[in-house]
Amino acid sequence: PPIIVTYFGILIGDSFIFLVGNKVGHKISRSRIAQKILSPERLEKSRQAFHKYGIWVNFFGRFLPGIRTAIFFTGGTLKYPFHKFFLMDGLAALVSAPAFVWLGYWFGQRFSENTSLLKGYIRTTKTYFFFGLLVLLAVILITMYIKSKKEKRANL
C-alpha cells in the first residue's frame, strides 16, 4: 500500500497544480511577481515545447525537480487537455512512486539502528527550514513596505 498511496498522492498533487493553472493561470501570469518567474517569453517557449513535444513534456517534467511544478502549471495555463496530462503524469508516476518508496525503505533500513542520528537530522532540518521561512517572510514584508513608501512618494 505505500506505493499506492504515494502514487495517488503524486497524481492528486500534480493534477491540482495543473488545474490551478487551467482556472487562474492567465490571471496569475499577469502579476508582476509571476512575470519575473514566468515571463511572457518563457510562457511562449513553454507553449512551443508543448506544441512541439506534446504529452512528452508532462512525462519528462515529472522527473525534473525545481521546474516540475512550473511545467504542470504552464500546461494548465495553456489549456492543454487534462486527459493527456493525466495519462502521461500517471505513466511517469508509475516510475517515480516505486522509486520514492524504495528510497524511503532504504533510508529506513540504513538509519533503523541509529534513530537518534536520524532524529537529530530531522530536528536540524526543521530548525533551518523554519528559520529560512522567517527570513523569507521578513524580506517579503520589508520589500512590500519599501515599495509602498516609494509609491506614496511618487503619488505626491
VMD Tcl script that builds the backbone (N, CA, C; Angstrom):
set m [mol new atoms 468]
animate dup $m
set s [atomselect $m all]
$s set {name element resname resid chain x y z} {
  {N N PRO 1 A 0.760 -1.235 0.000}
  {CA C PRO 1 A 0.000 0.000 0.000}
  {C C PRO 1 A 0.800 1.299 0.000}
  {N N PRO 2 A 2.048 1.374 0.536}
  {CA C PRO 2 A 2.745 2.665 0.483}
  {C C PRO 2 A 2.930 3.159 -0.952}
  {N N ILE 3 A 3.174 2.242 -1.875}
  {CA C ILE 3 A 3.360 2.657 -3.268}
  {C C ILE 3 A 2.053 3.208 -3.829}
  {N N ILE 4 A 0.939 2.574 -3.490}
  {CA C ILE 4 A -0.366 3.025 -3.989}
  {C C ILE 4 A -0.695 4.409 -3.434}
  {N N VAL 5 A -0.455 4.595 -2.136}
  {CA C VAL 5 A -0.717 5.897 -1.514}
  {C C VAL 5 A 0.183 6.963 -2.137}
  {N N THR 6 A 1.450 6.643 -2.315}
  {CA C THR 6 A 2.378 7.588 -2.934}
  {C C THR 6 A 1.934 7.927 -4.350}
  {N N TYR 7 A 1.547 6.906 -5.095}
  {CA C TYR 7 A 1.120 7.095 -6.486}
  {C C TYR 7 A -0.076 8.047 -6.564}
  {N N PHE 8 A -1.088 7.798 -5.768}
  {CA C PHE 8 A -2.270 8.660 -5.830}
  {C C PHE 8 A -1.988 10.043 -5.261}
  {N N GLY 9 A -1.102 10.140 -4.288}
  {CA C GLY 9 A -0.704 11.451 -3.775}
  {C C GLY 9 A -0.024 12.284 -4.849}
  {N N ILE 10 A 0.832 11.628 -5.624}
  {CA C ILE 10 A 1.504 12.308 -6.730}
  {C C ILE 10 A 0.470 12.804 -7.745}
  {N N LEU 11 A -0.439 11.932 -8.143}
  {CA C LEU 11 A -1.434 12.307 -9.153}
  {C C LEU 11 A -2.347 13.435 -8.667}
  {N N ILE 12 A -2.751 13.366 -7.416}
  {CA C ILE 12 A -3.626 14.412 -6.870}
  {C C ILE 12 A -2.894 15.750 -6.817}
  {N N GLY 13 A -1.664 15.743 -6.306}
  {CA C GLY 13 A -0.896 16.984 -6.207}
  {C C GLY 13 A -0.608 17.600 -7.559}
  {N N ASP 14 A -0.170 16.772 -8.503}
  {CA C ASP 14 A 0.134 17.290 -9.842}
  {C C ASP 14 A -1.118 17.791 -10.541}
  {N N SER 15 A -2.210 17.066 -10.390}
  {CA C SER 15 A -3.471 17.490 -11.017}
  {C C SER 15 A -3.939 18.819 -10.442}
  {N N PHE 16 A -3.760 18.998 -9.148}
  {CA C PHE 16 A -4.142 20.257 -8.504}
  {C C PHE 16 A -3.363 21.420 -9.126}
  {N N ILE 17 A -2.052 21.240 -9.287}
  {CA C ILE 17 A -1.218 22.296 -9.880}
  {C C ILE 17 A -1.681 22.589 -11.306}
  {N N PHE 18 A -1.932 21.535 -12.084}
  {CA C PHE 18 A -2.394 21.695 -13.457}
  {C C PHE 18 A -3.726 22.445 -13.493}
  {N N LEU 19 A -4.660 22.045 -12.632}
  {CA C LEU 19 A -5.992 22.655 -12.647}
  {C C LEU 19 A -5.974 24.102 -12.166}
  {N N VAL 20 A -5.096 24.424 -11.218}
  {CA C VAL 20 A -4.951 25.828 -10.811}
  {C C VAL 20 A -4.462 26.644 -12.000}
  {N N GLY 21 A -3.482 26.116 -12.718}
  {CA C GLY 21 A -3.017 26.798 -13.925}
  {C C GLY 21 A -4.122 26.959 -14.949}
  {N N ASN 22 A -4.961 25.935 -15.077}
  {CA C ASN 22 A -6.057 25.956 -16.036}
  {C C ASN 22 A -7.103 26.999 -15.684}
  {N N LYS 23 A -7.414 27.124 -14.399}
  {CA C LYS 23 A -8.501 28.027 -13.974}
  {C C LYS 23 A -8.049 29.468 -13.792}
  {N N VAL 24 A -6.895 29.685 -13.195}
  {CA C VAL 24 A -6.470 31.054 -12.880}
  {C C VAL 24 A -5.063 31.373 -13.374}
  {N N GLY 25 A -4.511 30.512 -14.202}
  {CA C GLY 25 A -3.140 30.698 -14.665}
  {C C GLY 25 A -2.902 31.999 -15.391}
  {N N HIS 26 A -3.837 32.393 -16.255}
  {CA C HIS 26 A -3.645 33.640 -17.000}
  {C C HIS 26 A -3.693 34.847 -16.073}
  {N N LYS 27 A -4.540 34.825 -15.068}
  {CA C LYS 27 A -4.593 35.937 -14.108}
  {C C LYS 27 A -3.292 36.006 -13.318}
  {N N ILE 28 A -2.840 34.853 -12.851}
  {CA C ILE 28 A -1.606 34.814 -12.062}
  {C C ILE 28 A -0.415 35.216 -12.922}
  {N N SER 29 A -0.374 34.738 -14.164}
  {CA C SER 29 A 0.777 35.021 -15.028}
  {C C SER 29 A 0.889 36.493 -15.394}
  {N N ARG 30 A -0.152 37.280 -15.203}
  {CA C ARG 30 A -0.099 38.715 -15.481}
  {C C ARG 30 A 0.435 39.529 -14.303}
  {N N SER 31 A 0.531 38.927 -13.128}
  {CA C SER 31 A 1.033 39.664 -11.966}
  {C C SER 31 A 2.532 39.914 -12.107}
  {N N ARG 32 A 3.021 40.946 -11.444}
  {CA C ARG 32 A 4.438 41.307 -11.529}
  {C C ARG 32 A 5.334 40.174 -11.030}
  {N N ILE 33 A 4.969 39.603 -9.918}
  {CA C ILE 33 A 5.788 38.543 -9.330}
  {C C ILE 33 A 5.868 37.357 -10.273}
  {N N ALA 34 A 4.746 36.943 -10.804}
  {CA C ALA 34 A 4.730 35.789 -11.705}
  {C C ALA 34 A 5.507 36.075 -12.983}
  {N N GLN 35 A 5.461 37.299 -13.466}
  {CA C GLN 35 A 6.177 37.611 -14.702}
  {C C GLN 35 A 7.683 37.606 -14.506}
  {N N LYS 36 A 8.131 37.806 -13.274}
  {CA C LYS 36 A 9.560 37.671 -13.011}
  {C C LYS 36 A 9.973 36.200 -13.063}
  {N N ILE 37 A 9.086 35.331 -12.610}
  {CA C ILE 37 A 9.370 33.902 -12.605}
  {C C ILE 37 A 9.049 33.287 -13.960}
  {N N LEU 38 A 7.871 33.604 -14.476}
  {CA C LEU 38 A 7.401 33.030 -15.736}
  {C C LEU 38 A 7.058 34.180 -16.676}
  {N N SER 39 A 8.102 34.735 -17.285}
  {CA C SER 39 A 7.922 35.879 -18.173}
  {C C SER 39 A 7.097 35.477 -19.393}
  {N N PRO 40 A 6.542 36.459 -20.094}
  {CA C PRO 40 A 5.807 36.135 -21.322}
  {C C PRO 40 A 6.666 35.343 -22.324}
  {N N GLU 41 A 7.973 35.639 -22.353}
  {CA C GLU 41 A 8.866 34.905 -23.254}
  {C C GLU 41 A 8.964 33.438 -22.837}
  {N N ARG 42 A 9.117 33.184 -21.538}
  {CA C ARG 42 A 9.182 31.799 -21.050}
  {C C ARG 42 A 7.870 31.071 -21.289}
  {N N LEU 43 A 6.779 31.780 -21.078}
  {CA C LEU 43 A 5.476 31.175 -21.320}
  {C C LEU 43 A 5.343 30.780 -22.791}
  {N N GLU 44 A 5.838 31.640 -23.670}
  {CA C GLU 44 A 5.793 31.323 -25.100}
  {C C GLU 44 A 6.689 30.129 -25.433}
  {N N LYS 45 A 7.863 30.057 -24.806}
  {CA C LYS 45 A 8.743 28.902 -25.023}
  {C C LYS 45 A 8.062 27.628 -24.527}
  {N N SER 46 A 7.380 27.732 -23.399}
  {CA C SER 46 A 6.647 26.573 -22.883}
  {C C SER 46 A 5.546 26.168 -23.843}
  {N N ARG 47 A 4.848 27.152 -24.372}
  {CA C ARG 47 A 3.778 26.885 -25.334}
  {C C ARG 47 A 4.354 26.142 -26.549}
  {N N GLN 48 A 5.505 26.608 -27.024}
  {CA C GLN 48 A 6.145 25.963 -28.161}
  {C C GLN 48 A 6.584 24.531 -27.825}
  {N N ALA 49 A 7.108 24.336 -26.616}
  {CA C ALA 49 A 7.528 22.993 -26.200}
  {C C ALA 49 A 6.330 22.056 -26.141}
  {N N PHE 50 A 5.205 22.538 -25.590}
  {CA C PHE 50 A 4.002 21.711 -25.538}
  {C C PHE 50 A 3.502 21.411 -26.956}
  {N N HIS 51 A 3.612 22.400 -27.837}
  {CA C HIS 51 A 3.161 22.185 -29.214}
  {C C HIS 51 A 4.084 21.203 -29.939}
  {N N LYS 52 A 5.386 21.343 -29.720}
  {CA C LYS 52 A 6.368 20.513 -30.429}
  {C C LYS 52 A 6.431 19.082 -29.882}
  {N N TYR 53 A 6.479 18.950 -28.539}
  {CA C TYR 53 A 6.696 17.639 -27.931}
  {C C TYR 53 A 5.425 17.008 -27.368}
  {N N GLY 54 A 4.374 17.802 -27.280}
  {CA C GLY 54 A 3.090 17.272 -26.830}
  {C C GLY 54 A 3.143 16.670 -25.437}
  {N N ILE 55 A 2.554 15.499 -25.315}
  {CA C ILE 55 A 2.386 14.879 -23.998}
  {C C ILE 55 A 3.700 14.464 -23.350}
  {N N TRP 56 A 4.786 14.412 -24.119}
  {CA C TRP 56 A 6.071 14.014 -23.537}
  {C C TRP 56 A 6.630 15.071 -22.596}
  {N N VAL 57 A 6.224 16.328 -22.766}
  {CA C VAL 57 A 6.656 17.381 -21.844}
  {C C VAL 57 A 6.210 17.025 -20.432}
  {N N ASN 58 A 4.976 16.546 -20.302}
  {CA C ASN 58 A 4.477 16.161 -18.984}
  {C C ASN 58 A 5.216 14.952 -18.433}
  {N N PHE 59 A 5.471 13.971 -19.284}
  {CA C PHE 59 A 6.136 12.752 -18.815}
  {C C PHE 59 A 7.511 13.079 -18.242}
  {N N PHE 60 A 8.330 13.768 -19.018}
  {CA C PHE 60 A 9.687 14.061 -18.561}
  {C C PHE 60 A 9.712 15.154 -17.494}
  {N N GLY 61 A 8.698 16.012 -17.484}
  {CA C GLY 61 A 8.605 17.035 -16.451}
  {C C GLY 61 A 8.493 16.454 -15.049}
  {N N ARG 62 A 7.905 15.280 -14.919}
  {CA C ARG 62 A 7.756 14.605 -13.626}
  {C C ARG 62 A 9.110 14.350 -12.980}
  {N N PHE 63 A 10.171 14.216 -13.785}
  {CA C PHE 63 A 11.495 13.869 -13.270}
  {C C PHE 63 A 12.427 15.068 -13.157}
  {N N LEU 64 A 11.881 16.263 -13.257}
  {CA C LEU 64 A 12.706 17.472 -13.204}
  {C C LEU 64 A 12.352 18.317 -11.979}
  {N N PRO 65 A 12.906 17.972 -10.828}
  {CA C PRO 65 A 12.600 18.764 -9.632}
  {C C PRO 65 A 13.025 20.215 -9.838}
  {N N GLY 66 A 12.243 21.096 -9.309}
  {CA C GLY 66 A 12.536 22.521 -9.444}
  {C C GLY 66 A 11.738 23.181 -10.550}
  {N N ILE 67 A 11.529 22.472 -11.660}
  {CA C ILE 67 A 10.725 23.042 -12.738}
  {C C ILE 67 A 9.474 22.213 -13.001}
  {N N ARG 68 A 9.353 21.100 -12.301}
  {CA C ARG 68 A 8.186 20.220 -12.483}
  {C C ARG 68 A 6.886 20.989 -12.252}
  {N N THR 69 A 6.822 21.730 -11.172}
  {CA C THR 69 A 5.610 22.486 -10.854}
  {C C THR 69 A 5.313 23.508 -11.939}
  {N N ALA 70 A 6.346 24.193 -12.419}
  {CA C ALA 70 A 6.147 25.194 -13.470}
  {C C ALA 70 A 5.633 24.547 -14.754}
  {N N ILE 71 A 6.125 23.368 -15.066}
  {CA C ILE 71 A 5.671 22.677 -16.270}
  {C C ILE 71 A 4.191 22.327 -16.157}
  {N N PHE 72 A 3.799 21.765 -15.020}
  {CA C PHE 72 A 2.397 21.374 -14.846}
  {C C PHE 72 A 1.484 22.594 -14.828}
  {N N PHE 73 A 1.918 23.654 -14.132}
  {CA C PHE 73 A 1.136 24.893 -14.070}
  {C C PHE 73 A 0.996 25.497 -15.463}
  {N N THR 74 A 2.094 25.541 -16.210}
  {CA C THR 74 A 2.071 26.098 -17.554}
  {C C THR 74 A 1.169 25.288 -18.469}
  {N N GLY 75 A 1.220 23.954 -18.344}
  {CA C GLY 75 A 0.328 23.110 -19.148}
  {C C GLY 75 A -1.131 23.467 -18.916}
  {N N GLY 76 A -1.486 23.699 -17.656}
  {CA C GLY 76 A -2.856 24.111 -17.349}
  {C C GLY 76 A -3.171 25.482 -17.893}
  {N N THR 77 A -2.219 26.418 -17.754}
  {CA C THR 77 A -2.414 27.775 -18.244}
  {C C THR 77 A -2.630 27.788 -19.752}
  {N N LEU 78 A -1.925 26.907 -20.438}
  {CA C LEU 78 A -2.031 26.841 -21.891}
  {C C LEU 78 A -3.247 26.043 -22.354}
  {N N LYS 79 A -4.077 25.616 -21.395}
  {CA C LYS 79 A -5.301 24.856 -21.685}
  {C C LYS 79 A -4.986 23.538 -22.401}
  {N N TYR 80 A -3.866 22.949 -22.025}
  {CA C TYR 80 A -3.507 21.636 -22.550}
  {C C TYR 80 A -4.561 20.645 -22.075}
  {N N PRO 81 A -4.945 19.665 -22.876}
  {CA C PRO 81 A -6.008 18.735 -22.463}
  {C C PRO 81 A -5.647 17.962 -21.187}
  {N N PHE 82 A -6.534 18.027 -20.201}
  {CA C PHE 82 A -6.272 17.390 -18.913}
  {C C PHE 82 A -6.065 15.890 -19.052}
  {N N HIS 83 A -6.847 15.231 -19.894}
  {CA C HIS 83 A -6.715 13.775 -20.010}
  {C C HIS 83 A -5.334 13.374 -20.528}
  {N N LYS 84 A -4.733 14.170 -21.393}
  {CA C LYS 84 A -3.376 13.880 -21.868}
  {C C LYS 84 A -2.355 14.110 -20.762}
  {N N PHE 85 A -2.548 15.218 -20.046}
  {CA C PHE 85 A -1.666 15.486 -18.910}
  {C C PHE 85 A -1.729 14.338 -17.901}
  {N N PHE 86 A -2.931 13.954 -17.542}
  {CA C PHE 86 A -3.139 12.932 -16.515}
  {C C PHE 86 A -2.561 11.584 -16.954}
  {N N LEU 87 A -2.717 11.238 -18.215}
  {CA C LEU 87 A -2.188 9.983 -18.740}
  {C C LEU 87 A -0.663 9.945 -18.606}
  {N N MET 88 A 0.011 10.966 -19.077}
  {CA C MET 88 A 1.467 10.957 -19.056}
  {C C MET 88 A 2.017 11.133 -17.645}
  {N N ASP 89 A 1.360 11.939 -16.844}
  {CA C ASP 89 A 1.800 12.083 -15.460}
  {C C ASP 89 A 1.616 10.760 -14.720}
  {N N GLY 90 A 0.525 10.074 -15.004}
  {CA C GLY 90 A 0.283 8.777 -14.377}
  {C C GLY 90 A 1.312 7.745 -14.782}
  {N N LEU 91 A 1.685 7.732 -16.049}
  {CA C LEU 91 A 2.716 6.798 -16.502}
  {C C LEU 91 A 4.070 7.113 -15.855}
  {N N ALA 92 A 4.402 8.402 -15.784}
  {CA C ALA 92 A 5.669 8.797 -15.162}
  {C C ALA 92 A 5.664 8.475 -13.668}
  {N N ALA 93 A 4.508 8.634 -13.027}
  {CA C ALA 93 A 4.406 8.329 -11.592}
  {C C ALA 93 A 4.547 6.830 -11.324}
  {N N LEU 94 A 4.251 6.015 -12.331}
  {CA C LEU 94 A 4.472 4.571 -12.172}
  {C C LEU 94 A 5.958 4.259 -11.991}
  {N N VAL 95 A 6.795 5.152 -12.456}
  {CA C VAL 95 A 8.239 5.007 -12.258}
  {C C VAL 95 A 8.663 5.680 -10.949}
  {N N SER 96 A 8.206 6.916 -10.745}
  {CA C SER 96 A 8.699 7.685 -9.597}
  {C C SER 96 A 8.143 7.208 -8.259}
  {N N ALA 97 A 6.891 6.781 -8.205}
  {CA C ALA 97 A 6.319 6.351 -6.919}
  {C C ALA 97 A 7.081 5.161 -6.333}
  {N N PRO 98 A 7.311 4.085 -7.092}
  {CA C PRO 98 A 8.103 2.991 -6.518}
  {C C PRO 98 A 9.519 3.425 -6.137}
  {N N ALA 99 A 10.090 4.333 -6.922}
  {CA C ALA 99 A 11.439 4.809 -6.607}
  {C C ALA 99 A 11.458 5.535 -5.263}
  {N N PHE 100 A 10.472 6.393 -5.010}
  {CA C PHE 100 A 10.426 7.121 -3.742}
  {C C PHE 100 A 10.167 6.183 -2.565}
  {N N VAL 101 A 9.292 5.227 -2.761}
  {CA C VAL 101 A 9.016 4.267 -1.683}
  {C C VAL 101 A 10.264 3.447 -1.401}
  {N N TRP 102 A 10.958 3.021 -2.445}
  {CA C TRP 102 A 12.186 2.251 -2.255}
  {C C TRP 102 A 13.227 3.086 -1.511}
  {N N LEU 103 A 13.370 4.372 -1.899}
  {CA C LEU 103 A 14.319 5.236 -1.194}
  {C C LEU 103 A 13.954 5.377 0.283}
  {N N GLY 104 A 12.665 5.515 0.559}
  {CA C GLY 104 A 12.224 5.584 1.952}
  {C C GLY 104 A 12.562 4.311 2.709}
  {N N TYR 105 A 12.344 3.181 2.080}
  {CA C TYR 105 A 12.674 1.893 2.697}
  {C C TYR 105 A 14.179 1.788 2.925}
  {N N TRP 106 A 14.956 2.183 1.925}
  {CA C TRP 106 A 16.407 2.098 2.026}
  {C C TRP 106 A 16.934 2.976 3.155}
  {N N PHE 107 A 16.433 4.233 3.235}
  {CA C PHE 107 A 16.866 5.118 4.308}
  {C C PHE 107 A 16.414 4.589 5.662}
  {N N GLY 108 A 15.208 4.019 5.690}
  {CA C GLY 108 A 14.719 3.437 6.936}
  {C C GLY 108 A 15.594 2.301 7.419}
  {N N GLN 109 A 16.015 1.442 6.509}
  {CA C GLN 109 A 16.903 0.347 6.864}
  {C C GLN 109 A 18.275 0.867 7.297}
  {N N ARG 110 A 18.734 1.857 6.615}
  {CA C ARG 110 A 20.069 2.408 6.897}
  {C C ARG 110 A 20.115 3.075 8.267}
  {N N PHE 111 A 19.056 3.772 8.645}
  {CA C PHE 111 A 19.055 4.526 9.893}
  {C C PHE 111 A 18.301 3.818 11.019}
  {N N SER 112 A 17.801 2.614 10.778}
  {CA C SER 112 A 16.984 1.948 11.794}
  {C C SER 112 A 17.756 1.674 13.076}
  {N N GLU 113 A 19.052 1.451 12.964}
  {CA C GLU 113 A 19.851 1.175 14.154}
  {C C GLU 113 A 20.244 2.442 14.887}
  {N N ASN 114 A 20.209 3.557 14.195}
  {CA C ASN 114 A 20.652 4.801 14.804}
  {C C ASN 114 A 19.572 5.866 14.657}
  {N N THR 115 A 18.447 5.629 15.309}
  {CA C THR 115 A 17.327 6.567 15.188}
  {C C THR 115 A 17.640 7.924 15.802}
  {N N SER 116 A 18.520 7.964 16.798}
  {CA C SER 116 A 18.852 9.255 17.390}
  {C C SER 116 A 19.573 10.143 16.380}
  {N N LEU 117 A 20.398 9.551 15.522}
  {CA C LEU 117 A 21.064 10.320 14.473}
  {C C LEU 117 A 20.034 10.870 13.484}
  {N N LEU 118 A 19.093 10.029 13.086}
  {CA C LEU 118 A 18.040 10.455 12.169}
  {C C LEU 118 A 17.188 11.556 12.798}
  {N N LYS 119 A 16.823 11.391 14.062}
  {CA C LYS 119 A 16.034 12.423 14.741}
  {C C LYS 119 A 16.798 13.735 14.806}
  {N N GLY 120 A 18.092 13.656 14.993}
  {CA C GLY 120 A 18.918 14.865 15.011}
  {C C GLY 120 A 18.912 15.561 13.664}
  {N N TYR 121 A 19.031 14.782 12.581}
  {CA C TYR 121 A 18.960 15.355 11.239}
  {C C TYR 121 A 17.620 16.027 11.004}
  {N N ILE 122 A 16.559 15.376 11.409}
  {CA C ILE 122 A 15.213 15.937 11.217}
  {C C ILE 122 A 15.054 17.212 12.024}
  {N N ARG 123 A 15.503 17.210 13.274}
  {CA C ARG 123 A 15.388 18.389 14.136}
  {C C ARG 123 A 16.171 19.559 13.536}
  {N N THR 124 A 17.389 19.295 13.078}
  {CA C THR 124 A 18.214 20.343 12.475}
  {C C THR 124 A 17.563 20.890 11.210}
  {N N THR 125 A 17.059 19.997 10.382}
  {CA C THR 125 A 16.411 20.417 9.142}
  {C C THR 125 A 15.186 21.266 9.434}
  {N N LYS 126 A 14.368 20.848 10.405}
  {CA C LYS 126 A 13.180 21.629 10.759}
  {C C LYS 126 A 13.574 23.014 11.253}
  {N N THR 127 A 14.636 23.107 12.026}
  {CA C THR 127 A 15.085 24.395 12.554}
  {C C THR 127 A 15.519 25.313 11.414}
  {N N TYR 128 A 16.348 24.789 10.513}
  {CA C TYR 128 A 16.794 25.595 9.382}
  {C C TYR 128 A 15.637 25.990 8.479}
  {N N PHE 129 A 14.724 25.081 8.248}
  {CA C PHE 129 A 13.566 25.367 7.400}
  {C C PHE 129 A 12.726 26.477 8.017}
  {N N PHE 130 A 12.436 26.378 9.308}
  {CA C PHE 130 A 11.645 27.393 9.995}
  {C C PHE 130 A 12.359 28.745 9.959}
  {N N PHE 131 A 13.660 28.747 10.225}
  {CA C PHE 131 A 14.438 29.985 10.187}
  {C C PHE 131 A 14.409 30.580 8.785}
  {N N GLY 132 A 14.553 29.738 7.764}
  {CA C GLY 132 A 14.501 30.198 6.381}
  {C C GLY 132 A 13.164 30.835 6.046}
  {N N LEU 133 A 12.070 30.218 6.523}
  {CA C LEU 133 A 10.742 30.798 6.288}
  {C C LEU 133 A 10.604 32.159 6.960}
  {N N LEU 134 A 11.133 32.292 8.167}
  {CA C LEU 134 A 11.069 33.583 8.858}
  {C C LEU 134 A 11.850 34.659 8.102}
  {N N VAL 135 A 13.028 34.302 7.617}
  {CA C VAL 135 A 13.832 35.252 6.853}
  {C C VAL 135 A 13.101 35.644 5.569}
  {N N LEU 136 A 12.544 34.661 4.869}
  {CA C LEU 136 A 11.798 34.936 3.649}
  {C C LEU 136 A 10.608 35.855 3.923}
  {N N LEU 137 A 9.869 35.586 4.981}
  {CA C LEU 137 A 8.739 36.428 5.349}
  {C C LEU 137 A 9.198 37.851 5.659}
  {N N ALA 138 A 10.301 37.973 6.378}
  {CA C ALA 138 A 10.823 39.301 6.710}
  {C C ALA 138 A 11.221 40.053 5.434}
  {N N VAL 139 A 11.876 39.382 4.507}
  {CA C VAL 139 A 12.287 40.022 3.253}
  {C C VAL 139 A 11.064 40.482 2.461}
  {N N ILE 140 A 10.046 39.635 2.399}
  {CA C ILE 140 A 8.821 39.994 1.669}
  {C C ILE 140 A 8.150 41.203 2.311}
  {N N LEU 141 A 8.023 41.200 3.626}
  {CA C LEU 141 A 7.374 42.318 4.319}
  {C C LEU 141 A 8.172 43.614 4.162}
  {N N ILE 142 A 9.487 43.530 4.261}
  {CA C ILE 142 A 10.314 44.726 4.101}
  {C C ILE 142 A 10.205 45.257 2.679}
  {N N THR 143 A 10.225 44.362 1.707}
  {CA C THR 143 A 10.098 44.765 0.304}
  {C C THR 143 A 8.757 45.442 0.054}
  {N N MET 144 A 7.699 44.865 0.588}
  {CA C MET 144 A 6.366 45.465 0.428}
  {C C MET 144 A 6.315 46.845 1.076}
  {N N TYR 145 A 6.914 46.986 2.244}
  {CA C TYR 145 A 6.932 48.262 2.950}
  {C C TYR 145 A 7.682 49.316 2.136}
  {N N ILE 146 A 8.846 48.946 1.615}
  {CA C ILE 146 A 9.646 49.889 0.830}
  {C C ILE 146 A 8.899 50.290 -0.441}
  {N N LYS 147 A 8.268 49.323 -1.110}
  {CA C LYS 147 A 7.501 49.636 -2.326}
  {C C LYS 147 A 6.358 50.589 -2.029}
  {N N SER 148 A 5.650 50.358 -0.923}
  {CA C SER 148 A 4.528 51.236 -0.598}
  {C C SER 148 A 5.015 52.643 -0.301}
  {N N LYS 149 A 6.152 52.765 0.351}
  {CA C LYS 149 A 6.719 54.095 0.625}
  {C C LYS 149 A 7.087 54.802 -0.682}
  {N N LYS 150 A 7.699 54.059 -1.614}
  {CA C LYS 150 A 8.075 54.650 -2.898}
  {C C LYS 150 A 6.847 55.085 -3.689}
  {N N GLU 151 A 5.801 54.252 -3.662}
  {CA C GLU 151 A 4.575 54.600 -4.383}
  {C C GLU 151 A 3.906 55.828 -3.785}
  {N N LYS 152 A 3.932 55.944 -2.461}
  {CA C LYS 152 A 3.347 57.130 -1.815}
  {C C LYS 152 A 4.121 58.377 -2.192}
  {N N ARG 153 A 5.471 58.265 -2.241}
  {CA C ARG 153 A 6.291 59.423 -2.642}
  {C C ARG 153 A 6.020 59.789 -4.107}
  {N N ALA 154 A 5.839 58.783 -4.942}
  {CA C ALA 154 A 5.611 59.031 -6.367}
  {C C ALA 154 A 4.250 59.700 -6.597}
  {N N ASN 155 A 3.289 59.411 -5.731}
  {CA C ASN 155 A 1.948 59.990 -5.870}
  {C C ASN 155 A 1.844 61.389 -5.322}
  {N N LEU 156 A 2.876 61.844 -4.611}
  {CA C LEU 156 A 2.828 63.203 -4.035}
  {C C LEU 156 A 3.146 64.250 -5.022}
}
mol reanalyze $m
mol bondsrecalc $m
mol representation Tube
mol addrep $m
